[in-house]
Amino acid sequence: MTDLYSKIKNSFFLLAGPCVIENQDMILRIADKVQKITDELGITYVFKASFDKANRTSVSSYRGVGMEEGLKMLMKVKTETGLPIVTDIHESYQAALVAEVADILQIPAFLCRQTDLLTAAAETGRIVNIKKAQFLAGHDMAHPVKKVTDSGNTKVMLTERGSMMGYGNLVVDYRNLADMAEIGCPVVMDVTHSVQKPGGLGGKSGGDRKYVPLLAKAAAAAGVDGFFFETHEDPDNALSDGPNMIKPEALGDLLKTLLDIRAAIGK
């Protein structure tokens, strides 16, 4: 049986799910909806949801259900759907515990230079997805990658999620995708976080999902290996990142277009 990292290196893949776990039924429904779409399209799918959003703008914002309860919920998704799991870790002690459930440990963009976090993730033997910091250029991600590979783990992915641009806005420089590809890891385009407006709603982040198709199609044309989308049944009432999330139905239509673009460029 082909392992997950081999699939990611050799076929189109998707990391998708809600920003944060709100409840068990909700994440199971979303996982099922997206799985049906990706099965029909022949796309490798990894379910994503965070048990804790430790970097919310406000201390009063909803963070999630916590690690212990969240891992139980993610394990239920894994057991019932057979899907692999990706979720964030924020502290080095979490790596080994989360690796008991997650197939991919995701390093948040703000923490991508944290040596202890990177080495702890590497030592689990799980795939490590490092999100590019908003303040780094694509070629700078060679250094976080080296921290993981020097720790004995060569299963690394890199994710673009926009760069800081002025006040409360992000911009995507597509040269970063090419620069990160030269490092030798699969490159992921995180489209929904790239349309985020950090702190744009005062005590929480805003965003503009209308730009999601535009950024996604440009990334597909640039030859990105896979995509990261946050999706929710009712984005306008989501407890985190609602303004930049899209519905599963919209995701299905967009994925078909991305497959066509990939075919056109010979991917």
HUDAWO-V228135 format. One record per residue. N is the residue number from 1. RES is the residue in three letters. OMEGA is omega as a letter, one per 20 degrees, with the letter a starting at -180 (999 if undefined). Layout:
# HUDAWO-V228135
n-><N	N>
res-><RES	RES>
omega-><OMEGA	OMEGA>
This chain:
# HUDAWO-V228135
n-><1	2	3	4	5	6	7	8	9	10	11	12	13	14	15	16	17	18	19	20	21	22	23	24	25	26	27	28	29	30	31	32	33	34	35	36	37	38	39	40	41	42	43	44	45	46	47	48	49	50	51	52	53	54	55	56	57	58	59	60	61	62	63	64	65	66	67	68	69	70	71	72	73	74	75	76	77	78	79	80	81	82	83	84	85	86	87	88	89	90	91	92	93	94	95	96	97	98	99	100	101	102	103	104	105	106	107	108	109	110	111	112	113	114	115	116	117	118	119	120	121	122	123	124	125	126	127	128	129	130	131	132	133	134	135	136	137	138	139	140	141	142	143	144	145	146	147	148	149	150	151	152	153	154	155	156	157	158	159	160	161	162	163	164	165	166	167	168	169	170	171	172	173	174	175	176	177	178	179	180	181	182	183	184	185	186	187	188	189	190	191	192	193	194	195	196	197	198	199	200	201	202	203	204	205	206	207	208	209	210	211	212	213	214	215	216	217	218	219	220	221	222	223	224	225	226	227	228	229	230	231	232	233	234	235	236	237	238	239	240	241	242	243	244	245	246	247	248	249	250	251	252	253	254	255	256	257	258	259	260	261	262	263	264	265	266	267>
res-><MET	THR	ASP	LEU	TYR	SER	LYS	ILE	LYS	ASN	SER	PHE	PHE	LEU	LEU	ALA	GLY	PRO	CYS	VAL	ILE	GLU	ASN	GLN	ASP	MET	ILE	LEU	ARG	ILE	ALA	ASP	LYS	VAL	GLN	LYS	ILE	THR	ASP	GLU	LEU	GLY	ILE	THR	TYR	VAL	PHE	LYS	ALA	SER	PHE	ASP	LYS	ALA	ASN	ARG	THR	SER	VAL	SER	SER	TYR	ARG	GLY	VAL	GLY	MET	GLU	GLU	GLY	LEU	LYS	MET	LEU	MET	LYS	VAL	LYS	THR	GLU	THR	GLY	LEU	PRO	ILE	VAL	THR	ASP	ILE	HIS	GLU	SER	TYR	GLN	ALA	ALA	LEU	VAL	ALA	GLU	VAL	ALA	ASP	ILE	LEU	GLN	ILE	PRO	ALA	PHE	LEU	CYS	ARG	GLN	THR	ASP	LEU	LEU	THR	ALA	ALA	ALA	GLU	THR	GLY	ARG	ILE	VAL	ASN	ILE	LYS	LYS	ALA	GLN	PHE	LEU	ALA	GLY	HIS	ASP	MET	ALA	HIS	PRO	VAL	LYS	LYS	VAL	THR	ASP	SER	GLY	ASN	THR	LYS	VAL	MET	LEU	THR	GLU	ARG	GLY	SER	MET	MET	GLY	TYR	GLY	ASN	LEU	VAL	VAL	ASP	TYR	ARG	ASN	LEU	ALA	ASP	MET	ALA	GLU	ILE	GLY	CYS	PRO	VAL	VAL	MET	ASP	VAL	THR	HIS	SER	VAL	GLN	LYS	PRO	GLY	GLY	LEU	GLY	GLY	LYS	SER	GLY	GLY	ASP	ARG	LYS	TYR	VAL	PRO	LEU	LEU	ALA	LYS	ALA	ALA	ALA	ALA	ALA	GLY	VAL	ASP	GLY	PHE	PHE	PHE	GLU	THR	HIS	GLU	ASP	PRO	ASP	ASN	ALA	LEU	SER	ASP	GLY	PRO	ASN	MET	ILE	LYS	PRO	GLU	ALA	LEU	GLY	ASP	LEU	LEU	LYS	THR	LEU	LEU	ASP	ILE	ARG	ALA	ALA	ILE	GLY	LYS>
omega-><a	r	a	a	r	r	a	a	a	r	r	a	a	r	a	r	a	r	a	r	r	r	a	a	a	a	r	r	a	r	a	a	a	r	r	r	a	r	a	a	r	a	r	a	r	a	a	r	a	r	r	r	a	a	r	a	a	r	a	a	r	a	a	a	a	a	a	a	a	r	r	a	r	r	r	r	a	a	a	a	a	a	r	a	r	r	a	r	a	a	a	a	a	a	a	a	a	a	r	a	a	r	r	r	a	r	a	a	a	a	a	r	a	a	a	r	r	a	r	r	a	a	r	a	r	r	r	r	a	r	a	r	r	a	a	r	a	a	r	a	r	a	r	r	a	r	r	a	r	r	r	a	a	a	a	r	r	a	r	r	r	r	a	a	r	a	r	r	r	r	r	r	a	r	r	r	r	a	r	r	r	r	r	r	r	a	a	r	r	a	a	r	a	r	r	r	a	a	a	r	r	a	r	a	r	a	a	a	a	a	a	a	a	a	a	a	r	r	r	r	r	r	r	a	a	a	r	r	r	a	a	a	a	a	a	r	r	a	r	r	a	a	a	r	r	r	r	a	r	r	a	r	a	r	r	r	a	r	r	r	r	r	a	r	r	r	999>
